[in-house]
Amino acid sequence: MMPLNGKGAGRMFTVKLDAGIRCAVMVHGLSRREAAKRFGVHRNTFPKMLQFSVPPPSGLF
């Protein structure tokens, strides 16, 4: 799955991708590094994604 607005900083991710990443890391115990490889997301993105139980509204960060 690809981000909505292409490559580069400030990409927006779909709710489905965000939920999949959260589930893989928090429920199934996948490491953040392995999840980053599997989902094609930079591993430094995970603290923001995992900070909230649901994805925040766009423009919050």
N, CA, C and O atoms as a Tinker XYZ file with bonds, in Angstrom:
   244  protein
     1  N      0.834000   -1.173000    0.000000    73     2
     2  CA     0.000000    0.000000    0.000000    64     1     3
     3  C      0.882000    1.241000    0.000000    63     2     4     5
     4  O      1.884000    1.294000    0.714000    81     3
     5  N      0.523000    2.209000   -0.776000    73     3     6
     6  CA     1.328000    3.417000   -0.896000    64     5     7
     7  C      0.654000    4.592000   -0.192000    63     6     8     9
     8  O     -0.569000    4.631000   -0.064000    81     7
     9  N      1.452000    5.534000    0.256000    73     7    10
    10  CA     0.881000    6.749000    0.828000    64     9    11
    11  C      0.005000    7.463000   -0.202000    63    10    12    13
    12  O      0.154000    7.248000   -1.405000    81    11
    13  N     -0.895000    8.299000    0.265000    73    11    14
    14  CA    -1.840000    8.963000   -0.622000    64    13    15
    15  C     -1.202000    9.978000   -1.555000    63    14    16    17
    16  O     -1.631000   10.111000   -2.701000    81    15
    17  N     -0.187000   10.698000   -1.090000    73    15    18
    18  CA     0.326000   11.788000   -1.920000    64    17    19
    19  C      1.756000   11.584000   -2.402000    63    18    20    21
    20  O      2.499000   12.557000   -2.536000    81    19
    21  N      2.155000   10.358000   -2.663000    73    19    22
    22  CA     3.452000   10.102000   -3.278000    64    21    23
    23  C      4.618000   10.099000   -2.313000    63    22    24    25
    24  O      4.458000    9.844000   -1.119000    81    23
    25  N      5.809000   10.390000   -2.855000    73    23    26
    26  CA     7.040000   10.291000   -2.086000    64    25    27
    27  C      7.372000   11.597000   -1.380000    63    26    28    29
    28  O      6.831000   12.657000   -1.696000    81    27
    29  N      8.284000   11.485000   -0.407000    73    27    30
    30  CA     8.799000   12.680000    0.256000    64    29    31
    31  C      8.255000   12.870000    1.657000    63    30    32    33
    32  O      7.395000   12.124000    2.125000    81    31
    33  N      8.781000   13.885000    2.307000    73    31    34
    34  CA     8.387000   14.183000    3.684000    64    33    35
    35  C      6.938000   14.644000    3.732000    63    34    36    37
    36  O      6.416000   15.196000    2.763000    81    35
    37  N      6.307000   14.414000    4.854000    73    35    38
    38  CA     4.945000   14.867000    5.038000    64    37    39
    39  C      3.901000   13.996000    4.349000    63    38    40    41
    40  O      2.794000   14.459000    4.074000    81    39
    41  N      4.243000   12.744000    4.069000    73    39    42
    42  CA     3.291000   11.862000    3.399000    64    41    43
    43  C      2.121000   11.549000    4.315000    63    42    44    45
    44  O      2.273000   11.463000    5.534000    81    43
    45  N      0.965000   11.383000    3.719000    73    43    46
    46  CA    -0.221000   10.975000    4.467000    64    45    47
    47  C     -0.460000    9.493000    4.192000    63    46    48    49
    48  O     -0.375000    9.049000    3.047000    81    47
    49  N     -0.755000    8.738000    5.229000    73    47    50
    50  CA    -0.983000    7.314000    5.090000    64    49    51
    51  C     -2.460000    7.010000    5.275000    63    50    52    53
    52  O     -3.176000    7.735000    5.967000    81    51
    53  N     -2.902000    5.938000    4.651000    73    51    54
    54  CA    -4.303000    5.556000    4.781000    64    53    55
    55  C     -4.564000    5.027000    6.187000    63    54    56    57
    56  O     -3.650000    4.568000    6.872000    81    55
    57  N     -5.811000    5.096000    6.601000    73    55    58
    58  CA    -6.198000    4.581000    7.917000    64    57    59
    59  C     -5.958000    3.078000    7.968000    63    58    60    61
    60  O     -5.569000    2.542000    9.005000    81    59
    61  N     -6.188000    2.407000    6.859000    73    59    62
    62  CA    -5.983000    0.956000    6.794000    64    61    63
    63  C     -4.508000    0.601000    7.021000    63    62    64    65
    64  O     -4.206000   -0.348000    7.744000    81    63
    65  N     -3.601000    1.348000    6.414000    73    63    66
    66  CA    -2.171000    1.110000    6.608000    64    65    67
    67  C     -1.774000    1.382000    8.051000    63    66    68    69
    68  O     -1.038000    0.601000    8.654000    81    67
    69  N     -2.256000    2.477000    8.600000    73    67    70
    70  CA    -1.958000    2.835000    9.983000    64    69    71
    71  C     -2.434000    1.740000   10.936000    63    70    72    73
    72  O     -1.709000    1.361000   11.855000    81    71
    73  N     -3.635000    1.236000   10.724000    73    71    74
    74  CA    -4.179000    0.170000   11.577000    64    73    75
    75  C     -3.382000   -1.117000   11.414000    63    74    76    77
    76  O     -3.145000   -1.826000   12.392000    81    75
    77  N     -2.969000   -1.424000   10.196000    73    75    78
    78  CA    -2.176000   -2.631000    9.948000    64    77    79
    79  C     -0.832000   -2.581000   10.643000    63    78    80    81
    80  O     -0.390000   -3.576000   11.217000    81    79
    81  N     -0.182000   -1.439000   10.598000    73    79    82
    82  CA     1.106000   -1.261000   11.261000    64    81    83
    83  C      0.935000   -1.370000   12.768000    63    82    84    85
    84  O      1.700000   -2.064000   13.439000    81    83
    85  N     -0.072000   -0.683000   13.297000    73    83    86
    86  CA    -0.330000   -0.715000   14.749000    64    85    87
    87  C     -0.592000   -2.142000   15.215000    63    86    88    89
    88  O     -0.067000   -2.559000   16.247000    81    87
    89  N     -1.388000   -2.887000   14.476000    73    87    90
    90  CA    -1.706000   -4.270000   14.834000    64    89    91
    91  C     -0.459000   -5.154000   14.774000    63    90    92    93
    92  O     -0.220000   -5.954000   15.678000    81    91
    93  N      0.335000   -5.010000   13.710000    73    91    94
    94  CA     1.534000   -5.830000   13.557000    64    93    95
    95  C      2.516000   -5.614000   14.698000    63    94    96    97
    96  O      3.115000   -6.569000   15.193000    81    95
    97  N      2.684000   -4.365000   15.118000    73    95    98
    98  CA     3.672000   -4.043000   16.153000    64    97    99
    99  C      3.135000   -4.327000   17.556000    63    98   100   101
   100  O      3.801000   -4.975000   18.364000    81    99
   101  N      1.930000   -3.839000   17.836000    73    99   102
   102  CA     1.428000   -3.888000   19.209000    64   101   103
   103  C      0.727000   -5.205000   19.562000    63   102   104   105
   104  O      0.766000   -5.624000   20.718000    81   103
   105  N      0.093000   -5.856000   18.597000    73   103   106
   106  CA    -0.639000   -7.083000   18.889000    64   105   107
   107  C      0.204000   -8.318000   18.581000    63   106   108   109
   108  O      0.308000   -9.231000   19.399000    81   107
   109  N      0.803000   -8.334000   17.388000    73   107   110
   110  CA     1.538000   -9.515000   16.954000    64   109   111
   111  C      3.008000   -9.501000   17.362000    63   110   112   113
   112  O      3.709000  -10.493000   17.158000    81   111
   113  N      3.488000   -8.396000   17.933000    73   111   114
   114  CA     4.846000   -8.333000   18.449000    64   113   115
   115  C      5.931000   -8.194000   17.395000    63   114   116   117
   116  O      7.095000   -8.483000   17.672000    81   115
   117  N      5.576000   -7.759000   16.196000    73   115   118
   118  CA     6.566000   -7.559000   15.145000    64   117   119
   119  C      7.443000   -6.367000   15.529000    63   118   120   121
   120  O      6.940000   -5.363000   16.033000    81   119
   121  N      8.735000   -6.474000   15.295000    73   119   122
   122  CA     9.618000   -5.356000   15.623000    64   121   123
   123  C      9.314000   -4.182000   14.696000    63   122   124   125
   124  O      8.829000   -4.368000   13.580000    81   123
   125  N      9.603000   -2.979000   15.170000    73   123   126
   126  CA     9.352000   -1.790000   14.356000    64   125   127
   127  C     10.170000   -1.823000   13.077000    63   126   128   129
   128  O      9.693000   -1.409000   12.020000    81   127
   129  N     11.388000   -2.309000   13.168000    73   127   130
   130  CA    12.254000   -2.387000   11.977000    64   129   131
   131  C     11.688000   -3.352000   10.948000    63   130   132   133
   132  O     11.665000   -3.046000    9.756000    81   131
   133  N     11.226000   -4.528000   11.406000    73   131   134
   134  CA    10.645000   -5.507000   10.488000    64   133   135
   135  C      9.335000   -4.994000    9.893000    63   134   136   137
   136  O      9.072000   -5.195000    8.708000    81   135
   137  N      8.517000   -4.336000   10.706000    73   135   138
   138  CA     7.265000   -3.770000   10.208000    64   137   139
   139  C      7.546000   -2.679000    9.175000    63   138   140   141
   140  O      6.825000   -2.567000    8.184000    81   139
   141  N      8.581000   -1.881000    9.397000    73   139   142
   142  CA     8.948000   -0.842000    8.441000    64   141   143
   143  C      9.299000   -1.449000    7.089000    63   142   144   145
   144  O      8.877000   -0.941000    6.051000    81   143
   145  N     10.066000   -2.530000    7.097000    73   143   146
   146  CA    10.412000   -3.221000    5.855000    64   145   147
   147  C      9.166000   -3.795000    5.195000    63   146   148   149
   148  O      8.981000   -3.653000    3.986000    81   147
   149  N      8.327000   -4.432000    5.970000    73   147   150
   150  CA     7.143000   -5.118000    5.447000    64   149   151
   151  C      6.131000   -4.138000    4.840000    63   150   152   153
   152  O      5.532000   -4.430000    3.805000    81   151
   153  N      5.941000   -2.982000    5.477000    73   151   154
   154  CA     4.937000   -2.027000    5.024000    64   153   155
   155  C      5.517000   -0.909000    4.153000    63   154   156   157
   156  O      4.760000   -0.110000    3.603000    81   155
   157  N      6.843000   -0.838000    4.017000    73   155   158
   158  CA     7.459000    0.183000    3.177000    64   157   159
   159  C      7.404000    1.576000    3.774000    63   158   160   161
   160  O      7.260000    2.563000    3.051000    81   159
   161  N      7.518000    1.659000    5.099000    73   159   162
   162  CA     7.467000    2.930000    5.815000    64   161   163
   163  C      8.788000    3.099000    6.562000    63   162   164   165
   164  O      9.326000    2.124000    7.088000    81   163
   165  N      9.316000    4.317000    6.614000    73   163   166
   166  CA    10.562000    4.547000    7.351000    64   165   167
   167  C     10.324000    4.298000    8.837000    63   166   168   169
   168  O      9.286000    4.682000    9.376000    81   167
   169  N     11.281000    3.658000    9.494000    73   167   170
   170  CA    11.076000    3.280000   10.898000    64   169   171
   171  C     10.977000    4.471000   11.842000    63   170   172   173
   172  O     10.450000    4.325000   12.945000    81   171
   173  N     11.463000    5.638000   11.447000    73   171   174
   174  CA    11.322000    6.826000   12.288000    64   173   175
   175  C      9.898000    7.367000   12.295000    63   174   176   177
   176  O      9.577000    8.255000   13.085000    81   175
   177  N      9.049000    6.845000   11.429000    73   175   178
   178  CA     7.645000    7.262000   11.366000    64   177   179
   179  C      6.830000    6.609000   12.485000    63   178   180   181
   180  O      5.788000    7.138000   12.871000    81   179
   181  N      7.275000    5.494000   12.999000    73   179   182
   182  CA     6.495000    4.711000   13.958000    64   181   183
   183  C      6.150000    5.428000   15.258000    63   182   184   185
   184  O      5.025000    5.263000   15.729000    81   183
   185  N      7.032000    6.211000   15.870000    73   183   186
   186  CA     6.609000    6.884000   17.112000    64   185   187
   187  C      5.354000    7.726000   16.935000    63   186   188   189
   188  O      4.494000    7.744000   17.816000    81   187
   189  N      5.237000    8.426000   15.807000    73   187   190
   190  CA     4.041000    9.221000   15.555000    64   189   191
   191  C      2.830000    8.332000   15.329000    63   190   192   193
   192  O      1.741000    8.623000   15.824000    81   191
   193  N      3.015000    7.250000   14.584000    73   191   194
   194  CA     1.894000    6.368000   14.257000    64   193   195
   195  C      1.384000    5.631000   15.497000    63   194   196   197
   196  O      0.184000    5.392000   15.628000    81   195
   197  N      2.279000    5.277000   16.392000    73   195   198
   198  CA     1.905000    4.470000   17.550000    64   197   199
   199  C      1.545000    5.322000   18.770000    63   198   200   201
   200  O      1.147000    4.782000   19.802000    81   199
   201  N      1.677000    6.621000   18.663000    73   199   202
   202  CA     1.407000    7.512000   19.791000    64   201   203
   203  C     -0.078000    7.541000   20.152000    63   202   204   205
   204  O     -0.426000    7.694000   21.323000    81   203
   205  N     -0.943000    7.398000   19.172000    73   203   206
   206  CA    -2.388000    7.478000   19.390000    64   205   207
   207  C     -3.047000    6.132000   19.115000    63   206   208   209
   208  O     -2.547000    5.347000   18.309000    81   207
   209  N     -4.172000    5.860000   19.784000    73   207   210
   210  CA    -4.881000    4.606000   19.556000    64   209   211
   211  C     -5.627000    4.609000   18.228000    63   210   212   213
   212  O     -5.896000    3.549000   17.663000    81   211
   213  N     -5.961000    5.792000   17.730000    73   211   214
   214  CA    -6.549000    5.951000   16.398000    64   213   215
   215  C     -5.756000    7.032000   15.676000    63   214   216   217
   216  O     -5.182000    7.905000   16.326000    81   215
   217  N     -5.709000    6.993000   14.355000    73   215   218
   218  CA    -4.941000    8.014000   13.638000    64   217   219
   219  C     -5.477000    9.414000   13.933000    63   218   220   221
   220  O     -6.690000    9.624000   13.937000    81   219
   221  N     -4.578000   10.378000   14.182000    73   219   222
   222  CA    -5.030000   11.743000   14.459000    64   221   223
   223  C     -5.563000   12.398000   13.192000    63   222   224   225
   224  O     -5.242000   11.949000   12.091000    81   223
   225  N     -6.356000   13.431000   13.317000    73   223   226
   226  CA    -6.829000   14.146000   12.129000    64   225   227
   227  C     -5.667000   14.743000   11.368000    63   226   228   229
   228  O     -4.652000   15.103000   11.964000    81   227
   229  N     -5.802000   14.852000   10.053000    73   227   230
   230  CA    -4.705000   15.404000    9.249000    64   229   231
   231  C     -4.427000   16.839000    9.693000    63   230   232   233
   232  O     -5.333000   17.588000   10.059000    81   231
   233  N     -3.148000   17.192000    9.649000    73   231   234
   234  CA    -2.732000   18.534000   10.032000    64   233   235
   235  C     -2.366000   18.672000   11.503000    63   234   236   237
   236  O     -1.953000   19.746000   11.938000    81   235
   237  N     -2.512000   17.594000   12.278000    73   235   238
   238  CA    -2.180000   17.661000   13.702000    64   237   239
   239  C     -0.677000   17.799000   13.903000    63   238   240   241
   240  O     -0.235000   18.494000   14.818000    81   239
   241  N      0.114000   17.140000   13.052000    73   239   242
   242  CA     1.574000   17.202000   13.179000    64   241   243
   243  C      2.139000   18.144000   12.172000    63   242   244
   244  O      3.355000   18.334000   12.118000    81   243
